[in-house]
């Protein structure tokens, strides 16, 4: 039965562009406003978009006290995607908003991206691509992902999925997490270590933590300096987890072999010097942007509206 009383706003651009998700949502709700203009909604434009709706599906938009104070009719927010760092939880409670989200719905999409980053960096694929396009034909000698030590900071849904995907590569896996899933660690022969040991010993370091006060800038200049010169760093979690300027200096000086970032503290990133480095791979926050993941995230968000 179609709900004709509720008014639903969908802020996400990828959800709004997806024909299957649109049709599925319209099976349940008659009055839906999609982000058909493809706008990046923030501040007053986000307020105007959400006004008059009592339910919303949001993605990376900032939901804070100031916003909710201007939307007294909004009662339900269902999160499209994972990560709640854009949502002020105190404000959610203050205005008695029902918040729904499903963890791990994009885990395989992110895990596969991380593995593609690792292999690309280890085999110098991005650098080789740039050189061929510029008229340079030379062979870079790279190395295997197989048999390397991979350090995973954050062993939640995505960290665990990545560990499963790494099994055929025969990697030694180190993890750092505030929680200790001892049964999982034992099952996959994983060693739990502190961040310092992980950074010192790993050939590949990949981040999979949320962004909050405890993780913000956790890989600062001092921590990054612990990494091996021939190691690589990957962040497909959240911007703000590492010092991007310190990372740039290490890449430029040869103190770090390579890095790949899908997320930045400011998006789109503004440091062209970093973006132009040959040993750096940049993607525009596409961790969850696989067709299969978009469907899973979208269907979970629709269920969360009830």
Secondary structure as UniProt FT lines:
FT   STRAND          3..10
FT   HELIX           13..17
FT   HELIX           19..28
FT   STRAND          29..34
FT   TURN            36..37
FT   HELIX           43..50
FT   TURN            51..52
FT   STRAND          55..58
FT   HELIX           65..69
FT   TURN            72..73
FT   STRAND          76..79
FT   TURN            85..86
FT   HELIX           89..94
FT   TURN            95..96
FT   STRAND          98..100
FT   TURN            103..106
FT   HELIX           107..122
FT   TURN            123..124
FT   HELIX           125..133
FT   TURN            134..135
FT   TURN            146..147
FT   STRAND          149..153
FT   HELIX           157..166
FT   HELIX           167..169
FT   STRAND          172..176
FT   HELIX           182..187
FT   TURN            188..189
FT   STRAND          191..192
FT   HELIX           195..201
FT   STRAND          204..207
FT   TURN            213..217
FT   HELIX           221..224
FT   TURN            225..226
FT   TURN            229..230
FT   STRAND          232..235
FT   TURN            239..240
FT   HELIX           244..253
FT   STRAND          258..261
FT   HELIX           272..275
FT   TURN            278..279
FT   STRAND          280..282
FT   TURN            287..288
FT   HELIX           291..303
FT   TURN            304..305
//
